[in-house]
Amino acid sequence: MHRRRLLEMLARYQRRFPDESAVVDRIRRLVEGHPDCFERTCRPGHITGSAWVLSSDGAHCLLLHHKKLGRWLQPGGHADGDPNALAVALREAEEESGISGLLPVGDAALPTPIDLDVHLIPERRTGDGELVESAHEHHDIRWLLVAPEGTQPVVSDESHAVRWCTAAEVMELTDEESVLRMLGKSGMRRE
């Protein structure tokens, strides 16, 4: 089963973060109940992958100002059929930041994400009211990555801006609960 790897990863995550069983169970139900969970057409939602990217010295993280959502967020995106959530996060982080050579933190043989989140994406309509995309959920699998020393991000067409941020700057830019949760889990050095 192409979903087995993700289900095993969810079990590892639940052992590491037992207080987050509700979100694990919610994502597990989606994965078990929808063979197409890696496709963006899957409803009520689908799997996405994102990355909390740290600078090589651990003092900064990478945030981008998302064009569609108008908020400062971590890089990430749709699986588009790829059942490897870590590969999705690596691909999306590189596409949205222009930084290559990103490396996951942790056990390469048994990768475990830093965070899980389920959030609602609002419907989108054209200017004349035609439905572009129905409201749906992103079941986001989030990974801790480290950028090579001295790398500078480049703005993609999905963002208004991209920048390295200190912990204090993250807290000034956003009050998004899940972003602040990743900041806390990341072990990011605070000055």
C-alpha positions as a Markdown table, in Angstrom:
| # | Residue | x | y | z |
|---|---|---|---|---|
| 1 | Met | 0.0 | 0.0 | 0.0 |
| 2 | His | 1.5 | 3.4 | -1.1 |
| 3 | Arg | 0.1 | 4.9 | 2.2 |
| 4 | Arg | 1.9 | 2.5 | 4.5 |
| 5 | Arg | 5.1 | 4.7 | 4.8 |
| 6 | Leu | 3.0 | 7.7 | 5.9 |
| 7 | Leu | 1.0 | 5.7 | 8.4 |
| 8 | Glu | 4.2 | 4.3 | 9.9 |
| 9 | Met | 5.6 | 7.9 | 10.2 |
| 10 | Leu | 2.3 | 9.0 | 11.9 |
| 11 | Ala | 2.8 | 6.2 | 14.5 |
| 12 | Arg | 6.4 | 7.4 | 15.2 |
| 13 | Tyr | 5.1 | 11.0 | 15.5 |
| 14 | Gln | 2.4 | 9.9 | 18.0 |
| 15 | Arg | 5.0 | 8.2 | 20.1 |
| 16 | Arg | 7.2 | 11.3 | 20.1 |
| 17 | Phe | 4.3 | 13.7 | 20.7 |
| 18 | Pro | 1.6 | 11.8 | 22.6 |
| 19 | Asp | -0.2 | 15.0 | 23.5 |
| 20 | Glu | -1.0 | 15.5 | 19.8 |
| 21 | Ser | -3.0 | 12.3 | 19.3 |
| 22 | Ala | -6.1 | 14.1 | 18.0 |
| 23 | Val | -4.3 | 15.6 | 15.0 |
| 24 | Val | -2.5 | 12.3 | 14.3 |
| 25 | Asp | -5.8 | 10.4 | 14.4 |
| 26 | Arg | -7.4 | 13.0 | 12.1 |
| 27 | Ile | -4.7 | 12.7 | 9.5 |
| 28 | Arg | -4.6 | 8.9 | 9.9 |
| 29 | Arg | -8.4 | 8.7 | 9.2 |
| 30 | Leu | -7.9 | 10.7 | 6.0 |
| 31 | Val | -5.0 | 8.5 | 4.8 |
| 32 | Glu | -6.8 | 5.2 | 5.6 |
| 33 | Gly | -10.1 | 6.3 | 4.1 |
| 34 | His | -8.9 | 8.0 | 0.9 |
| 35 | Pro | -6.5 | 6.1 | -1.4 |
| 36 | Asp | -6.2 | 9.4 | -3.3 |
| 37 | Cys | -5.1 | 11.4 | -0.2 |
| 38 | Phe | -1.9 | 12.6 | -2.0 |
| 39 | Glu | -3.9 | 14.3 | -4.8 |
| 40 | Arg | -5.1 | 17.9 | -4.5 |
| 41 | Thr | -8.5 | 16.9 | -5.8 |
| 42 | Cys | -9.1 | 14.7 | -2.7 |
| 43 | Arg | -11.9 | 16.0 | -0.5 |
| 44 | Pro | -12.5 | 16.8 | 2.4 |
| 45 | Gly | -8.7 | 17.4 | 2.2 |
| 46 | His | -5.4 | 16.1 | 1.1 |
| 47 | Ile | -1.8 | 15.6 | 2.3 |
| 48 | Thr | 0.6 | 18.5 | 1.9 |
| 49 | Gly | 4.3 | 18.9 | 3.0 |
| 50 | Ser | 6.1 | 21.9 | 4.4 |
| 51 | Ala | 9.4 | 22.8 | 6.0 |
| 52 | Trp | 10.6 | 24.7 | 8.9 |
| 53 | Val | 14.0 | 25.8 | 7.5 |
| 54 | Leu | 16.8 | 26.9 | 9.8 |
| 55 | Ser | 19.9 | 28.7 | 8.9 |
| 56 | Ser | 23.1 | 26.7 | 9.3 |
| 57 | Asp | 23.8 | 28.4 | 12.6 |
| 58 | Gly | 20.3 | 27.8 | 13.9 |
| 59 | Ala | 19.7 | 31.5 | 14.6 |
| 60 | His | 17.2 | 32.2 | 11.8 |
| 61 | Cys | 14.3 | 30.5 | 10.1 |
| 62 | Leu | 12.9 | 31.0 | 6.7 |
| 63 | Leu | 9.5 | 32.6 | 6.2 |
| 64 | Leu | 7.7 | 33.7 | 3.1 |
| 65 | His | 4.7 | 36.0 | 2.6 |
| 66 | His | 2.2 | 33.8 | 0.8 |
| 67 | Lys | 0.5 | 35.5 | -2.1 |
| 68 | Lys | -2.8 | 33.6 | -2.0 |
| 69 | Leu | -3.2 | 33.7 | 1.8 |
| 70 | Gly | -1.5 | 37.0 | 2.6 |
| 71 | Arg | 0.3 | 35.7 | 5.6 |
| 72 | Trp | 3.9 | 34.9 | 6.7 |
| 73 | Leu | 4.3 | 31.1 | 6.6 |
| 74 | Gln | 6.8 | 28.3 | 6.2 |
| 75 | Pro | 7.4 | 27.0 | 2.6 |
| 76 | Gly | 5.3 | 24.1 | 1.6 |
| 77 | Gly | 2.8 | 22.7 | -0.9 |
| 78 | His | 0.8 | 19.9 | -2.4 |
| 79 | Ala | 2.0 | 16.3 | -2.7 |
| 80 | Asp | 0.6 | 16.0 | -6.2 |
| 81 | Gly | 0.6 | 12.2 | -6.0 |
| 82 | Asp | 4.0 | 11.8 | -4.2 |
| 83 | Pro | 3.5 | 9.6 | -1.1 |
| 84 | Asn | 6.8 | 10.7 | 0.3 |
| 85 | Ala | 5.9 | 13.7 | 2.6 |
| 86 | Leu | 9.6 | 14.5 | 3.3 |
| 87 | Ala | 10.4 | 14.6 | -0.4 |
| 88 | Val | 7.4 | 16.9 | -0.9 |
| 89 | Ala | 8.6 | 19.3 | 1.8 |
| 90 | Leu | 12.2 | 19.3 | 0.3 |
| 91 | Arg | 10.9 | 20.0 | -3.2 |
| 92 | Glu | 8.5 | 22.7 | -2.1 |
| 93 | Ala | 11.1 | 24.4 | 0.2 |
| 94 | Glu | 13.6 | 24.5 | -2.7 |
| 95 | Glu | 11.0 | 25.8 | -5.2 |
| 96 | Glu | 9.7 | 28.5 | -2.9 |
| 97 | Ser | 13.1 | 29.7 | -1.6 |
| 98 | Gly | 15.6 | 29.0 | -4.4 |
| 99 | Ile | 17.8 | 27.2 | -1.8 |
| 100 | Ser | 19.2 | 23.9 | -2.8 |
| 101 | Gly | 21.0 | 21.4 | -0.6 |
| 102 | Leu | 18.5 | 21.6 | 2.2 |
| 103 | Leu | 19.0 | 18.7 | 4.7 |
| 104 | Pro | 16.5 | 17.1 | 7.0 |
| 105 | Val | 17.3 | 17.0 | 10.7 |
| 106 | Gly | 16.9 | 13.7 | 12.6 |
| 107 | Asp | 17.2 | 10.0 | 11.9 |
| 108 | Ala | 17.4 | 9.5 | 8.1 |
| 109 | Ala | 16.4 | 5.8 | 8.4 |
| 110 | Leu | 13.2 | 6.6 | 10.4 |
| 111 | Pro | 12.3 | 10.2 | 9.5 |
| 112 | Thr | 9.8 | 11.9 | 11.9 |
| 113 | Pro | 8.3 | 15.3 | 11.2 |
| 114 | Ile | 8.6 | 18.2 | 13.6 |
| 115 | Asp | 4.9 | 19.1 | 13.4 |
| 116 | Leu | 1.5 | 18.1 | 12.0 |
| 117 | Asp | -1.3 | 20.5 | 11.3 |
| 118 | Val | -4.8 | 20.3 | 9.7 |
| 119 | His | -6.0 | 23.7 | 8.5 |
| 120 | Leu | -8.8 | 25.0 | 6.4 |
| 121 | Ile | -8.1 | 26.5 | 3.0 |
| 122 | Pro | -11.0 | 28.9 | 2.0 |
| 123 | Glu | -12.7 | 28.6 | -1.3 |
| 124 | Arg | -11.5 | 30.8 | -4.1 |
| 125 | Arg | -13.7 | 32.5 | -6.7 |
| 126 | Thr | -13.0 | 34.5 | -9.8 |
| 127 | Gly | -13.9 | 38.2 | -9.8 |
| 128 | Asp | -17.3 | 37.4 | -11.3 |
| 129 | Gly | -18.0 | 34.8 | -8.7 |
| 130 | Glu | -17.2 | 31.6 | -10.5 |
| 131 | Leu | -15.8 | 28.9 | -8.2 |
| 132 | Val | -12.1 | 28.2 | -8.8 |
| 133 | Glu | -11.5 | 25.9 | -5.8 |
| 134 | Ser | -13.8 | 24.7 | -3.1 |
| 135 | Ala | -12.9 | 25.0 | 0.6 |
| 136 | His | -10.8 | 22.1 | 1.8 |
| 137 | Glu | -8.3 | 21.0 | 4.4 |
| 138 | His | -4.6 | 20.7 | 4.2 |
| 139 | His | -3.3 | 17.8 | 6.3 |
| 140 | Asp | 0.2 | 19.2 | 6.5 |
| 141 | Ile | 3.3 | 17.1 | 7.4 |
| 142 | Arg | 6.0 | 19.5 | 8.5 |
| 143 | Trp | 9.8 | 18.8 | 8.6 |
| 144 | Leu | 12.8 | 20.5 | 10.2 |
| 145 | Leu | 15.4 | 21.3 | 7.5 |
| 146 | Val | 18.7 | 23.0 | 7.6 |
| 147 | Ala | 20.1 | 25.3 | 4.9 |
| 148 | Pro | 23.7 | 25.2 | 3.7 |
| 149 | Glu | 25.9 | 27.9 | 5.2 |
| 150 | Gly | 25.6 | 31.4 | 3.6 |
| 151 | Thr | 22.6 | 30.6 | 1.4 |
| 152 | Gln | 20.2 | 33.5 | 0.5 |
| 153 | Pro | 16.6 | 32.9 | -0.4 |
| 154 | Val | 15.0 | 34.1 | -3.6 |
| 155 | Val | 11.3 | 35.2 | -3.9 |
| 156 | Ser | 9.2 | 32.8 | -6.1 |
| 157 | Asp | 6.0 | 33.7 | -7.9 |
| 158 | Glu | 4.0 | 32.1 | -5.0 |
| 159 | Ser | 5.2 | 34.8 | -2.5 |
| 160 | His | 5.4 | 38.5 | -2.1 |
| 161 | Ala | 8.6 | 38.2 | 0.0 |
| 162 | Val | 10.9 | 35.7 | 1.6 |
| 163 | Arg | 13.4 | 36.3 | 4.4 |
| 164 | Trp | 15.5 | 34.9 | 7.2 |
| 165 | Cys | 13.9 | 35.7 | 10.6 |
| 166 | Thr | 15.1 | 35.7 | 14.2 |
| 167 | Ala | 12.7 | 34.2 | 16.8 |
| 168 | Ala | 11.7 | 37.7 | 17.8 |
| 169 | Glu | 11.0 | 38.7 | 14.2 |
| 170 | Val | 8.8 | 35.6 | 13.7 |
| 171 | Met | 6.7 | 36.7 | 16.7 |
| 172 | Glu | 6.4 | 40.2 | 15.3 |
| 173 | Leu | 5.4 | 39.0 | 11.8 |
| 174 | Thr | 2.7 | 36.4 | 12.8 |
| 175 | Asp | 0.4 | 35.2 | 15.4 |
| 176 | Glu | -0.4 | 32.0 | 13.5 |
| 177 | Glu | -0.5 | 29.3 | 16.2 |
| 178 | Ser | 1.0 | 26.6 | 14.1 |
| 179 | Val | 3.9 | 28.8 | 13.0 |
| 180 | Leu | 4.7 | 29.7 | 16.6 |
| 181 | Arg | 4.3 | 26.0 | 17.6 |
| 182 | Met | 7.0 | 25.1 | 15.0 |
| 183 | Leu | 9.2 | 27.9 | 16.3 |
| 184 | Gly | 9.0 | 26.4 | 19.8 |
| 185 | Lys | 9.6 | 22.8 | 18.6 |
| 186 | Ser | 12.5 | 23.7 | 16.3 |
| 187 | Gly | 15.1 | 24.4 | 19.0 |
| 188 | Met | 15.9 | 27.6 | 17.1 |
| 189 | Arg | 18.6 | 29.6 | 18.9 |
| 190 | Arg | 17.2 | 32.7 | 20.5 |
| 191 | Glu | 19.2 | 35.8 | 21.0 |
